């Protein structure tokens, strides 16, 4: 979102400033989960339209006046955006030193680095989506919009300058907006239908919103009549409010629905009602003037409340809203205004040097924190011991699991096969430790987020090729090791029902067509394919199906470590009734596979749970490295389970080396 201009600036428009107030109010209320603004994320789209209007105005005025300079344009953008952003990121790094576990601090350092380079939108594209539960763990997630905006700042003036030098007419500039607008809108509609997370984050699917604002500037010279202006403003506000109230995080976005706030903002800009009761009142003007700083600070406040598990408490939410306004005011008064005055009064070279002098140290610090893995040594010893368990996972995770490469764990005489997903990676070393003979080994093949059920297709198209390869190679793998037992370890409930920590959970695989919820028809399809796969394996190989590992909902090392940093002792537990409810469908499938195909069941619950609860720690240390994967300390609790399984398998193995990763 664009930093607001000073009210003393020439040509200051109170209607634009007031429109910013509506946009920031929608965004802030949405992020604090105020129910009536379930679609408040549309405020960012309003900011994009405003930004396009103002940036095209600056560029076109400069071109038509014969005084446009790329260097001055870029310096102007940096002067307005960087000071408050640098100050906010520096404060977060300083505070994070004292309150964040190493993985959290490492992530923050990476986010600071990418935010100040204005590429954070591309980084977040690789992570979970903007509306996912994990979003509230990313301190600088909101910087994605600044990155998109800055990327537009880099390209738009070059495009318009090139067009103007070839065809120095306003009509050519109109076409230079209209044609890319149509192309970007087409890309947006296509990506929203096929790759919605990419549609949300990338410039090519967002540029049309900026260009709408630019077209309003180019075509909106003629003032509307008073009556027409009032009607346009009311219609625009109605579209923005309707989008904020009627849409929610499950709405396909941006897509065609983004036309609502975008056209709403365009109508208000066209109306040009400088003294409107809706945008010109003192509250709207105060909010609009401080909207950039409020935007910067409100999201870290949201994350802080989530970090300390207060985001669902009304009193804390109210305090968070007030804190966002206060921090926005302080940032505006102490950083934005003084920085503008100082930088505008300096020669260009000195202004650039000063901006770099402030930015580069924070940028470098963020990178250093990332490269130093979050600097775990800064934590107290007891917290460091807990923190270490967040990194205590399969030492061959990257080489074998993440790259989806077949590996041997142990010796060259293969005793059994272990196939599955990241939950298999989390327990395979415990199975290896249970082998009675060091010459024996486990043939292991898994891939992240991949269900080993034939006929399954993946919702996440990014991982579909890996998962399809894992499934298609199943017959070849089985033929390679005739008669050897097969252990299948999957987070099966997640594929059938969706992520347990996601409020908008949906199945992660499909068979006939993608589905937004686990309908009876989908679950029956899942059941048939699961049983067919299990029985096909069991026809020639002893089959062992492992019951689901308890999913603890919260990141266990982080929760225990945070509590200890605050002087508290905490364990993370899961009620066994909640476990049974979550996994009843998968248990029924495994039981049916036992009856129909002779599959055997490996049950980890006796080693991880008592009669009432499943536990996230053992002897004071976490047994998970996140919320649902056992770490190398925790998986050793399953040694007795694997020892019993080996006894049931008998002593048969396949001697000789196998050409896979060692």
Buried (B, 14 or more C-beta within 10 A) or exposed (E): BBBBBEEEEEEBBBBBBBBBBBBBBBBBBBBBBBEEBBBBBBBBBBBBBBBBBBBBBBBBEBBBEEEBEEEEBBBBBBBBBBBBBBBBBBBBBEBBBEBBBBBBBBBBBBBBBBBBBBBBBBBBBEBBBBBBBBBBBBBBBBBBBBBBBBBBBBEBBEBBBEBBEEEEEBEEBBEBBBEBBEBBBEBBBEBBEEBBBBBBBBBBBBBBBBBBBBBBBBEBEEEBEEEEBBBBBBBBBEBBBBBBBEBBBEBBBBBEBBBBBBBBBBBBBBBBBBEBEBBBBEEBBBBBBBBBBBBBBBBBBBBBBBBEEBBEEEEBBEBBBEBBBEBBBBBBEEBBBEBBEEBEEBEEEEBBEBBEEBBEEBBEBBBEBBEBBBBBEBBEEEBBBBBBBBBBBBEBBEEBBBBBBBBBBBBBBBBBBBBBBBBBBBBBBBBBBBBEEEEBBBBBBBBBBBBBBBBBBBBBEEBBEBBBEBBEBBEEBBEBBEEBBBBBBBBBBBBBBBBBBBEBBBBBBBBEEBBEEBEEEBBEBBBEBBBBBBBBBBEBBBBBBBBBBBBBBBBBBBBBBBBBBEEEEBBBBBEBEBBEEBBEBBBEBBEBBBEEBEBBBBBBBEBBBEEEBBBBBBEEBBBBBBBBBBBBBBBBBBBEBBBEBBEEBEEEBBEEEBEEBE
